[in-house]
């Protein structure tokens, strides 16, 4: 079973390998950075623990986790998302007029009662117009590579299709990533037992573009994002 500590170890290494910095450097401008740091080291103060229990009351998003368990996984997700933004802006989009921004309602990294239903990242052009979106899915067990599929909540899938978005899947266990237009991924509507039977879509990633995770920074060599921007079926 994949533990929180396993996830954190993978993400720490991902940040160090791709950005050459400690994961804590990504947290410097977070509103709740002190609580987040103490979460990761199991050193919450009683005041911080009470704060999390009071603010994290969205039972629908918990999936049978306690507030502390949910908060720990949320912080790991924030670290990964912040690293992805840095990789896209400093490497993949380097020399272009495109930029990536975090698109969720917790972009300031403050714990919130509201779970974001927006795609994770917005892509903007030189005029700061949003031209597309990217949703990130992280897998720490190797399931997505073995099954060649990944599940998205139904509202997340609908939002991504509505905005002609892309899906980025990272398989940390096998050290590979997948990237593809949501329109190129066959989808099956399901009720996911892992999410308490909540409606979802299972996406077939068998034919999605894939590569070693160490090559993620070179994604721009395989996708001409700027020309896609002018294509009605892409960016």
Secondary structure, DSSP 8 states (H G I E B T S, - for coil): ---HHHHHHHHHHHHHHHHSS-GGGGGTT-TTHHHHHHHHTT---HHHHHHHHHH---HHHHTT--HHHHHHHHHHHHHHHHHHHHHIIIIITTTSS-EEEE-STTTT----SS---S-SEEEE-TT--EEEEEEEEEESSSHHHHHTEEEEEHHHHHHHHHTT-EEEEEETTTTEEEEEEGGGS-EEEEEEGGGTTEEEEEEE-TTSEEEEGGGGGGGGGT--HHHHTTSTT--
